[in-house]
Amino acid sequence: MSSRPPGSSTPDPAVARAYVACGYLLGRRGDELLAGLAGATANVPLATALSHPNRTERARVLATALAEVARAVHEQRLL
């Protein structure tokens, strides 16, 4: 999935999005969504979108992100 060298301190953006989406699904909110991500990934736009004040918008964003994760797992891109 990634062309980054092993040991790189910054995860692939797709992996960072998957991490944030799954964390949100499991109940993480706010800064907790980024806790555990290394490097300069503190600016994962998905984390900001999941903080939107409108619940319907958050649900739409989460559904899109989780569908992307499911596709990636199905296609074996997130291994």
Residue pairs with C-beta under 8 A, 6 or more apart in sequence:
1 12
1 14
1 15
1 72
1 77
1 78
1 79
2 11
2 12
2 14
2 15
4 10
4 11
4 12
8 39
9 38
9 39
10 38
10 39
10 40
10 41
11 19
11 37
11 38
11 39
11 41
13 41
13 44
14 68
14 72
14 77
14 78
15 78
16 37
16 41
16 44
17 44
17 46
17 65
17 68
17 69
18 65
18 68
18 69
18 72
18 78
19 36
19 37
20 33
20 34
20 37
20 44
20 46
20 47
20 50
20 65
21 46
21 62
21 65
21 66
21 68
21 69
22 66
22 69
23 32
23 33
24 33
24 50
24 62
25 62
25 66
28 35
29 51
30 51
33 44
33 47
33 50
34 41
34 42
34 44
34 47
37 44
46 61
46 65
49 57
49 58
49 61
50 58
50 61
50 62
51 58
52 58
52 61
69 78
72 78
